[in-house]
């Protein structure tokens, strides 16, 4: 059945109006910074553990990785209330809100293990009142284009190298991790001998034996990439004609572009590693991390015990505290505890588990 001419004309006019009203968005050109990719390497991140196992490897795995937006908060309810008030922000200017939002997608990294040990120790040191944490985690990270290399200046104006990460670190980018535990007998003994005249970081910290646990989810494909050089240190100070968060999005587009990774196959691999592909998702925005892996209830509960006070191998202690313990490691720990209890003091038998 043919539509009446008037109805047909009305339909055409409505369609034309809808097309005319649909805005066409032209993506901004990529920033013109002279960027290049460095050789693959490793950097480190030091994080104090918060209450309820916040900040443990198991926690970050459940978040899909590590980002400033998911770092330990004092308490879940407190954090939720803080976020609610932050979202209101009635007295803040648009510029200060933009700056706060940017702070959730940038993190500073530590260049080497020696520096990571020093930073972790200073978080535990009881001479710093109050100490920041009872346990501190050190994460070894594979570099990728989401990590920037740059030259900064310290408070005295001296040049120093530092790395920053934009968006966050997917869990697959974490190679392995270790801990400094304030309840560990060796660490406690060292604390007891310290005086105010001792160095801020005792020399023994550099040689202290640490047990490292490999990340089973680490993706070796990260070895195909390195950090990015050429992004100015003050890139977010006053971006012209855009917000800081818009600049951050443009930089993510830049480091996942052909300017940094010319090979199409490698570029697609990188975009999948970072879960950031503006060709497939033109509206992609932060947060970077979108896919977590739930922690088992057993692992979460075991991670809250002070295993440094139990006589089990350091690698098993680490696995239990991390929240990523396996069934086999749980069995080993239980057997060790059972044997210790059965033996009892001075060779006497104790309670059988």
Beta strands, then each sheet from edge to edge (+ up, - down):
strand 1: 36-37
strand 2: 42-48
strand 3: 65-66
strand 4: 106-109
strand 5: 135-142
strand 6: 147-153
strand 7: 159-166
strand 8: 169-170
strand 9: 174-181
strand 10: 213-214
strand 11: 228-229
sheet 1: 1+ 11- 6- 7+ 4-
sheet 2: 2+ 5- 9+ 10-
sheet 3: 3+ 8-
end
